[in-house]
């Protein structure tokens, strides 16, 4: 008889233990999931090399009129070109041309003499030719992507070929007359 009287009390005690075990196991599962997810999420942060290249100073003094240089910013080629008077005049004249991605030359170049663009074709990400004086410049005197035949004008605007957009512009500002800060 004593056993039958004790069994309802032991049922309440077992239920309390069971609830505690379920709660403890759930808490351990949450801690385990967080300890797995944290390194995965943290691995998506930019690497130290990318953070170090988040801004780049470019000395414009050695660049002659008609000359281009290519620098690397965040792993991408950036074209910096000191345009000639003829290139500037042609870009301004082409403002009124029928453009696939309409953009005025004044919106693309902060100072008319200097054009700063990310040198990746907007079709498939190839690097267009036109930086060297011996490179083909395409039908519009700017840049030419030989992979699929995209032609860009002297302001980096798409004029012919499969590329849907103009060559993109990085964020940049003139620190002084001889230096720009990209990024």
DOZANU-454362 format. One record per residue: y, x, z of N, C-alpha, C in turn; residue in three letters. Coordinates in pm, 1 decimal. Layout:
BEGIN
       nyy       nxx       nzz      cayy      caxx      cazz       cyy       cxx       czz    r
         Y         X         Z         Y         X         Z         Y         X         Z  ALA
...
***
This chain:
BEGIN
       nyy       nxx       nzz      cayy      caxx      cazz       cyy       cxx       czz    r
    -118.9      79.0       0.0       0.0       0.0       0.0     125.7      83.6       0.0  UNK
     121.6     193.7      63.1     238.5     280.1      65.7     272.6     329.9     -73.6  UNK
     171.4     346.1    -159.1     196.0     393.7    -295.0     271.7     291.0    -378.2  UNK
     240.6     165.9    -360.4     308.0      63.4    -438.1     453.2      47.3    -397.0  UNK
     484.4      70.2    -272.0     622.7      57.8    -226.8     706.9     175.5    -276.0  UNK
     645.6     292.6    -291.6     719.9     411.6    -333.3     742.6     416.6    -483.5  UNK
     665.4     345.3    -562.1     677.6     358.7    -705.5     808.4     305.2    -763.1  UNK
     872.5     197.8    -714.6    1002.3     161.6    -770.2    1108.0     267.6    -742.0  UNK
    1104.1     330.1    -627.9    1202.0     434.8    -598.0    1182.0     556.0    -688.5  UNK
    1056.8     593.5    -715.7    1031.1     708.5    -802.3    1071.6     677.0    -946.4  UNK
    1067.2     551.8    -990.9    1112.8     512.2   -1124.1    1262.4     532.9   -1138.8  UNK
    1340.6     499.2   -1036.8    1484.8     522.7   -1041.6    1515.5     671.7   -1044.2  UNK
    1436.0     746.5    -966.8    1456.8     890.6    -962.9    1421.1     954.5   -1097.4  UNK
    1311.5     908.8   -1161.9    1272.1     960.7   -1293.4    1376.2     925.5   -1399.4  UNK
    1434.6     807.0   -1392.3    1537.1     767.3   -1489.2    1660.6     856.4   -1475.9  UNK
    1697.6     889.1   -1354.3    1812.2     978.3   -1331.6    1786.0    1117.2   -1384.4  UNK
    1665.1    1167.7   -1364.0    1628.3    1299.0   -1417.6    1627.6    1297.5   -1570.4  UNK
    1572.3    1189.2   -1626.3    1566.7    1176.8   -1772.4    1708.3    1174.0   -1832.0  UNK
    1798.8    1098.7   -1772.2    1936.8    1093.7   -1820.4    2002.8    1231.2   -1814.3  UNK
    1977.1    1303.6   -1703.6    2034.5    1437.8   -1690.3    1979.3    1531.4   -1798.1  UNK
    1846.8    1526.2   -1824.1    1786.3    1612.3   -1925.5    1840.9    1580.2   -2064.7  UNK
    1859.2    1451.6   -2094.9    1914.3    1413.5   -2225.0    2057.1    1463.9   -2238.6  UNK
    2137.4    1447.3   -2134.3    2276.0    1494.5   -2135.8    2282.8    1646.9   -2148.2  UNK
    2199.2    1718.9   -2074.3    2198.0    1865.7   -2080.4    2152.3    1914.4   -2218.0  UNK
    2049.4    1850.1   -2273.6    2001.4    1890.2   -2406.4    2108.1    1863.7   -2513.0  UNK
    2178.1    1752.1   -2502.8    2285.8    1721.3   -2596.9    2398.8    1822.9   -2587.6  UNK
    2436.3    1859.6   -2465.3    2542.7    1959.1   -2446.3    2500.7    2093.9   -2504.2  UNK
    2376.0    2132.8   -2484.5    2328.2    2259.6   -2540.4    2326.4    2253.7   -2694.1  UNK
    2294.8    2138.0   -2750.1    2298.5    2121.9   -2895.4    2438.9    2138.1   -2950.2  UNK
    2539.6    2081.2   -2880.0    2679.0    2095.2   -2923.2    2722.8    2240.9   -2915.3  UNK
    2688.1    2309.1   -2807.6    2722.7    2450.5   -2792.4    2654.4    2532.5   -2902.2  UNK
    2529.1    2503.8   -2931.9    2457.0    2575.5   -3036.7    2518.8    2552.9   -3174.1  UNK
    2555.4    2429.1   -3204.3    2617.5    2399.0   -3333.2    2752.9    2469.3   -3345.4  UNK
    2831.5    2469.2   -3237.8    2962.4    2536.2   -3241.5    2945.8    2687.3   -3259.4  UNK
    2845.4    2744.8   -3191.1    2826.0    2889.8   -3205.6    2775.1    2925.6   -3345.5  UNK
    2713.1    2833.4   -3415.5    2673.6    2856.1   -3554.0    2791.4    2835.2   -3648.5  UNK
    2871.4    2731.8   -3624.1    2980.5    2695.7   -3715.5    3097.1    2793.4   -3706.9  UNK
    3126.5    2846.9   -3591.5    3243.0    2934.3   -3575.8    3239.4    3054.8   -3669.6  UNK
    3130.4    3134.4   -3672.7    3129.1    3247.9   -3766.2    3137.5    3204.0   -3912.7  UNK
    3077.9    3089.2   -3944.8    3084.4    3039.7   -4081.9    3228.2    3006.4   -4120.1  UNK
    3298.7    2936.4   -4035.1    3438.3    2901.1   -4062.6    3526.4    3025.9   -4061.4  UNK
    3503.0    3115.9   -3967.3    3582.7    3237.6   -3957.2    3565.0    3326.9   -4080.7  UNK
    3447.0    3322.4   -4144.5    3423.9    3405.0   -4263.0    3508.1    3358.7   -4381.4  UNK
    3563.1    3237.8   -4377.0    3646.3    3186.8   -4485.8    3791.2    3233.8   -4477.0  UNK
    3829.2    3299.6   -4369.2    3964.3    3354.8   -4356.4    3981.5    3472.1   -4452.4  UNK
    4103.9    3498.3   -4497.9    4124.5    3611.4   -4589.0    4091.5    3743.8   -4520.8  UNK
    4040.7    3837.0   -4600.4    4004.1    3968.1   -4546.8    4130.0    4049.1   -4515.0  UNK
    4111.3    4158.2   -4444.6    4223.6    4244.3   -4406.5    4292.5    4302.7   -4529.9  UNK
    4214.2    4331.9   -4634.7    4273.6    4387.5   -4756.4    4366.5    4286.2   -4823.0  UNK
    4324.5    4160.8   -4825.5    4407.5    4056.8   -4887.5    4533.7    4034.5   -4805.7  UNK
    4520.1    4031.8   -4674.3    4638.6    4013.9   -4589.9    4735.3    4130.6   -4604.6  UNK
    4682.0    4250.9   -4622.5    4769.0    4367.6   -4639.5    4844.2    4360.9   -4771.9  UNK
    4785.9    4294.9   -4871.2    4849.4    4284.0   -5002.1    4923.8    4152.0   -5019.3  UNK
    4955.7    4084.6   -4910.2    5020.9    3954.7   -4922.7    5162.0    3966.7   -4978.3  UNK
    5226.0    4081.2   -4960.6    5355.5    4106.6   -5023.8    5353.2    4247.2   -5083.2  UNK
    5423.8    4262.5   -5192.8    5432.1    4391.4   -5261.2    5576.1    4414.9   -5300.9  UNK
    5628.8    4533.0   -5267.8    5761.4    4574.6   -5313.9    5744.9    4645.3   -5448.1  UNK
    5828.9    4610.3   -5544.0    5823.8    4673.5   -5675.3    5958.9    4737.5   -5702.5  UNK
    5955.7    4869.2   -5728.9    6076.8    4943.1   -5764.3    6102.4    4924.3   -5913.2  UNK
    6213.3    4862.4   -5947.4    6245.5    4831.7   -6086.8    6319.1    4945.0   -6157.6  UNK
    6368.3    5041.7   -6083.0    6451.6    5147.6   -6139.0    6386.1    5224.4   -6254.3  UNK
    6257.1    5262.7   -6244.0    6199.9    5342.0   -6354.5    6162.5    5260.8   -6479.0  UNK
    6169.8    5128.3   -6473.5    6128.4    5045.8   -6587.3    6242.7    5037.6   -6687.7  UNK
    6217.0    5083.6   -6809.1    6317.2    5084.1   -6915.7    6318.9    4949.2   -6986.8  UNK
    6427.1    4920.8   -7058.1    6436.0    4796.9   -7135.3    6324.2    4793.5   -7239.0  UNK
    6253.9    4679.4   -7244.6    6141.9    4664.2   -7336.5    6009.5    4712.4   -7280.2  UNK
    6009.1    4763.1   -7158.7    5888.4    4816.9   -7097.2    5831.4    4716.2   -6997.1  UNK
    5699.2    4717.3   -6982.9    5628.9    4631.5   -6886.8    5543.0    4716.6   -6796.1  UNK
    5523.4    4670.5   -6674.8    5427.1    4733.0   -6584.1    5336.5    4623.2   -6530.7  UNK
    5220.6    4664.2   -6486.3    5126.3    4572.3   -6423.5    5100.3    4622.9   -6283.3  UNK
    5119.1    4535.9   -6186.0    5086.9    4570.2   -6047.9    4981.9    4471.4   -5999.2  UNK
    4918.8    4502.5   -5888.7    4818.2    4413.4   -5832.1    4875.4    4348.4   -5707.1  UNK
    4869.5    4217.3   -5703.9    4914.2    4139.8   -5587.4    4804.3    4038.9   -5556.4  UNK
    4750.4    4046.1   -5436.0    4641.2    3959.9   -5391.0    4524.5    3961.4   -5488.3  UNK
    4496.5    4078.8   -5543.3    4383.9    4095.4   -5634.4    4409.1    4045.1   -5775.5  UNK
    4530.6    4002.1   -5805.3    4563.3    3950.0   -5938.6    4662.7    4043.7   -6006.7  UNK
    4651.0    4056.9   -6139.6    4750.8    4137.6   -6210.4    4882.3    4060.8   -6221.2  UNK
    4990.4    4129.2   -6193.3    5123.8    4070.2   -6208.3    5198.9    4153.0   -6311.1  UNK
    5249.4    4084.6   -6414.3    5325.8    4149.4   -6519.9    5473.1    4147.2   -6482.4  UNK
    5535.8    4263.2   -6482.6    5680.0    4274.9   -6460.4    5737.5    4335.6   -6587.7  UNK
    5821.9    4260.3   -6654.8    5876.3    4305.4   -6783.4    6027.4    4304.0   -6779.8  UNK
    6084.9    4415.5   -6824.6    6230.5    4423.3   -6845.4    6254.1    4387.8   -6991.7  UNK
    6300.0    4267.7   -7014.2    6311.1    4216.5   -7150.5    6432.0    4273.5   -7224.1  UNK
    6415.3    4282.9   -7354.2    6524.2    4327.0   -7440.7    6616.8    4208.1   -7467.0  UNK
    6734.9    4238.3   -7519.0    6829.9    4130.7   -7554.1    6767.3    4037.1   -7656.8  UNK
    6694.0    4093.4   -7753.6    6629.9    4011.2   -7856.3    6524.5    3918.2   -7796.0  UNK
    6447.0    3967.3   -7699.1    6345.9    3883.6   -7634.1    6410.9    3769.9   -7555.0  UNK
    6520.8    3801.0   -7487.8    6591.9    3698.1   -7411.2    6648.2    3592.7   -7506.1  UNK
    6710.6    3637.1   -7615.0    6765.1    3542.5   -7713.6    6655.5    3454.8   -7772.1  UNK
    6541.0    3514.7   -7804.4    6429.7    3437.7   -7860.7    6376.9    3337.0   -7758.1  UNK
    6365.9    3376.3   -7631.6    6318.2    3285.0   -7527.1    6414.2    3167.9   -7509.9  UNK
    6544.0    3194.9   -7513.3    6642.7    3087.5   -7500.7    6638.5    2995.1   -7621.9  UNK
    6619.6    3052.8   -7739.9    6609.9    2971.9   -7860.8    6485.0    2883.0   -7856.0  UNK
    6374.8    2937.5   -7799.7    6249.1    2862.4   -7791.2    6252.0    2753.2   -7684.7  UNK
    6357.4    2749.5   -7601.7    6369.9    2640.0   -7504.1    6367.5    2503.8   -7572.2  UNK
    6420.1    2497.4   -7695.0    6427.2    2370.4   -7767.2    6304.2    2346.3   -7855.1  UNK
    6209.9    2440.8   -7859.2    6088.0    2424.2   -7939.1    5995.4    2323.5   -7871.5  UNK
    5901.7    2272.6   -7948.3    5802.5    2181.2   -7891.5    5701.8    2265.5   -7812.3  UNK
    5700.7    2248.2   -7680.5    5616.6    2329.0   -7592.3    5509.2    2241.8   -7528.3  UNK
    5389.3    2295.4   -7518.2    5279.0    2223.2   -7454.3    5306.3    2203.3   -7304.8  UNK
    5360.1    2305.0   -7240.5    5395.3    2299.5   -7098.1    5545.3    2329.1   -7090.0  UNK
    5630.4    2226.4   -7111.9    5774.9    2249.9   -7122.3    5834.1    2312.5   -6995.7  UNK
    5901.6    2422.4   -7015.2    5968.4    2492.5   -6906.4    6077.6    2578.9   -6968.3  UNK
    6197.8    2567.2   -6917.3    6310.8    2645.8   -6968.6    6296.1    2791.8   -6926.2  UNK
    6349.9    2882.0   -7007.4    6346.3    3024.2   -6975.4    6418.0    3051.7   -6843.3  UNK
    6528.4    2982.0   -6819.4    6602.7    3000.8   -6694.6    6524.0    2960.4   -6570.8  UNK
    6425.6    2872.4   -6586.8    6339.9    2833.9   -6474.6    6227.7    2934.2   -6452.8  UNK
    6199.6    3015.9   -6553.1    6090.7    3112.9   -6543.6    6138.8    3251.4   -6501.1  UNK
    6263.2    3284.7   -6529.3    6316.5    3417.2   -6496.4    6438.9    3400.3   -6406.1  UNK
    6432.9    3456.2   -6285.1    6546.9    3446.4   -6193.5    6667.7    3521.5   -6248.1  UNK
    6642.5    3635.1   -6311.4    6745.6    3710.7   -6382.2    6695.5    3726.7   -6524.7  UNK
    6779.0    3700.8   -6625.3    6730.5    3701.9   -6763.6    6660.1    3830.5   -6805.6  UNK
    6703.7    3944.8   -6753.1    6643.6    4072.0   -6793.0    6500.2    4088.4   -6743.0  UNK
    6463.9    4021.0   -6633.1    6336.9    4045.6   -6566.9    6247.6    3922.2   -6572.0  UNK
    6124.4    3942.5   -6618.0    6024.2    3837.0   -6619.3    5907.4    3883.1   -6533.4  UNK
    5870.4    3802.1   -6435.0    5762.1    3835.1   -6342.1    5660.8    3720.9   -6348.7  UNK
    5537.3    3751.5   -6389.7    5434.1    3648.9   -6406.7    5298.5    3702.2   -6361.9  UNK
    5212.5    3610.5   -6321.9    5073.0    3646.2   -6294.9    5004.6    3656.8   -6430.3  UNK
    4943.7    3769.1   -6456.7    4885.7    3796.4   -6587.6    4744.2    3746.6   -6603.9  UNK
    4722.8    3617.8   -6583.0    4591.9    3557.3   -6604.4    4606.7    3437.4   -6696.7  UNK
    4535.5    3440.3   -6807.1    4539.7    3329.5   -6902.7    4497.1    3201.4   -6831.8  UNK
    4567.8    3094.5   -6858.0    4539.1    2968.2   -6788.4    4421.6    2893.4   -6850.0  UNK
    4358.3    2951.1   -6950.6    4240.8    2887.6   -7008.7    4117.0    2922.6   -6926.8  UNK
    4080.4    3049.8   -6922.3    3962.0    3091.4   -6847.7    3987.0    3211.8   -6757.3  UNK
    4112.7    3250.5   -6738.0    4143.7    3357.6   -6644.9    4133.5    3498.2   -6700.0  UNK
    4131.6    3513.8   -6830.9    4130.8    3647.4   -6891.4    4269.4    3711.8   -6874.1  UNK
    4276.5    3842.4   -6892.3    4404.5    3912.8   -6885.0    4458.2    3929.2   -7026.6  UNK
    4569.3    3862.7   -7059.2    4623.5    3872.1   -7195.1    4674.0    4012.4   -7227.3  UNK
    4671.1    4044.9   -7355.5    4726.3    4170.7   -7405.0    4875.6    4151.7   -7431.2  UNK
    4949.4    4261.4   -7430.3    5092.0    4256.5   -7459.5    5173.1    4343.2   -7365.3  UNK
    5108.6    4402.6   -7267.8    5179.9    4487.5   -7173.1    5214.0    4623.6   -7233.6  UNK
    5124.3    4677.8   -7313.8    5148.5    4807.6   -7377.5    5219.0    4785.7   -7509.9  UNK
    5294.5    4883.9   -7552.1    5366.5    4872.3   -7679.8    5271.0    4864.5   -7798.4  UNK
    5147.4    4915.4   -7782.2    5050.4    4913.1   -7891.6    4964.2    4787.3   -7892.2  UNK
    4975.2    4703.8   -7788.1    4895.1    4580.8   -7780.6    4945.0    4475.9   -7879.2  UNK
    4853.1    4391.7   -7930.5    4899.8    4278.7   -8010.7    4976.4    4180.3   -7922.2  UNK
    5087.4    4130.7   -7972.2    5174.9    4042.4   -7894.0    5156.1    3894.7   -7931.0  UNK
    5072.9    3865.7   -8027.5    5054.2    3727.9   -8070.3    5164.1    3684.4   -8166.5  UNK
    5156.5    3561.1   -8210.4    5249.8    3510.4   -8310.9    5391.4    3488.8   -8258.3  UNK
    5408.9    3490.1   -8126.7    5539.6    3457.2   -8070.1    5602.6    3574.1   -7994.9  UNK
    5546.6    3694.0   -8011.8    5607.3    3815.7   -7958.8    5592.3    3839.2   -7810.6  UNK
    5506.1    3763.6   -7743.4    5490.2    3780.2   -7598.4    5356.9    3842.6   -7562.3  UNK
    5259.5    3758.6   -7530.7    5127.8    3803.3   -7489.3    5023.0    3727.7   -7570.2  UNK
    4906.6    3791.1   -7585.4    4798.7    3733.8   -7665.0    4667.6    3752.4   -7590.8  UNK
    4593.3    3644.5   -7572.4    4461.3    3652.1   -7508.7    4355.9    3652.6   -7618.9  UNK
    4292.9    3767.3   -7644.5    4199.5    3776.5   -7756.6    4067.4    3703.4   -7732.3  UNK
    4037.5    3668.5   -7609.0    3909.4    3604.0   -7579.8    3896.5    3469.6   -7651.4  UNK
    4002.0    3388.9   -7646.3    3996.8    3256.6   -7708.8    4119.3    3225.5   -7793.2  UNK
    4210.4    3321.4   -7807.9    4321.0    3306.0   -7901.2    4444.1    3234.1   -7849.8  UNK
    4474.1    3245.6   -7721.8    4596.9    3185.3   -7669.6    4714.9    3277.9   -7697.0  UNK
    4825.1    3220.7   -7745.4    4947.0    3295.8   -7776.8    5057.5    3250.5   -7682.0  UNK
    5125.4    3346.6   -7619.0    5235.7    3318.6   -7527.3    5363.7    3378.4   -7584.8  UNK
    5477.0    3314.9   -7558.2    5604.0    3366.5   -7610.7    5665.6    3467.4   -7514.6  UNK
    5789.1    3508.3   -7541.0    5855.1    3613.1   -7462.6    5894.8    3567.3   -7322.7  UNK
    5871.4    3440.2   -7291.0    5892.7    3389.0   -7155.3    5759.9    3355.5   -7088.1  UNK
    5648.1    3389.3   -7152.1    5516.1    3362.4   -7095.4    5473.0    3217.1   -7107.4  UNK
    5535.3    3143.5   -7200.1    5499.8    3002.6   -7219.7    5391.4    2991.9   -7326.5  UNK
    5294.8    2903.7   -7304.2    5186.7    2885.3   -7400.6    5242.3    2819.9   -7527.2  UNK
    5208.8    2878.4   -7640.5    5259.9    2826.6   -7768.1    5146.9    2786.4   -7862.1  UNK
    5030.5    2853.1   -7849.9    4920.7    2824.1   -7941.6    4790.6    2865.4   -7873.6  UNK
    4683.2    2790.7   -7899.1    4552.9    2824.8   -7843.6    4509.5    2726.7   -7737.6  UNK
    4395.4    2752.9   -7673.6    4337.1    2656.1   -7581.1    4398.5    2653.5   -7440.3  UNK
    4479.0    2750.6   -7403.9    4535.7    2753.0   -7268.0    4622.5    2628.9   -7245.0  UNK
    4603.8    2559.1   -7132.9    4679.2    2436.1   -7109.3    4817.4    2457.0   -7047.8  UNK
    4839.3    2568.1   -6980.2    4963.0    2590.3   -6905.1    5024.0    2725.4   -6939.0  UNK
    5150.7    2741.8   -6900.7    5219.9    2870.4   -6912.6    5157.4    2970.0   -6816.1  UNK
    5182.9    3099.3   -6839.4    5138.9    3199.6   -6742.2    5208.9    3169.0   -6609.8  UNK
    5134.1    3165.0   -6498.9    5194.7    3124.6   -6371.3    5292.0    3229.1   -6316.0  UNK
    5385.2    3181.1   -6235.8    5484.4    3268.2   -6172.6    5448.5    3287.4   -6026.0  UNK
    5447.3    3411.0   -5977.1    5423.1    3431.2   -5834.3    5552.4    3405.5   -5756.9  UNK
    5542.1    3382.3   -5628.2    5666.1    3375.2   -5549.6    5725.9    3515.6   -5538.7  UNK
    5852.5    3529.5   -5573.8    5917.4    3660.4   -5564.6    6066.3    3640.9   -5543.5  UNK
    6130.0    3746.9   -5494.4    6275.8    3744.7   -5478.7    6328.1    3886.1   -5498.5  UNK
    6452.4    3891.8   -5541.2    6518.6    4021.0   -5557.6    6573.6    4064.8   -5422.3  UNK
    6525.4    4178.5   -5373.5    6576.0    4235.3   -5248.4    6714.7    4295.7   -5274.2  UNK
    6724.7    4367.1   -5385.9    6851.5    4419.4   -5435.5    6836.8    4433.2   -5586.6  UNK
    6928.6    4499.2   -5653.4    6924.8    4510.0   -5799.8    6808.2    4593.6   -5851.1  UNK
    6747.0    4674.7   -5763.4    6643.0    4766.6   -5807.7    6507.6    4738.6   -5744.7  UNK
    6494.1    4631.4   -5666.1    6368.6    4603.9   -5596.0    6341.2    4454.8   -5592.3  UNK
    6215.2    4419.3   -5619.1    6172.8    4280.6   -5596.3    6061.4    4281.1   -5495.2  UNK
    6050.8    4170.9   -5422.6    5943.2    4149.8   -5324.6    5858.9    4035.5   -5376.5  UNK
    5733.7    4063.6   -5407.7    5641.4    3962.2   -5456.3    5557.9    3914.7   -5338.5  UNK
    5550.7    3784.8   -5323.6    5469.7    3726.1   -5215.5    5552.9    3659.1   -5111.1  UNK
***
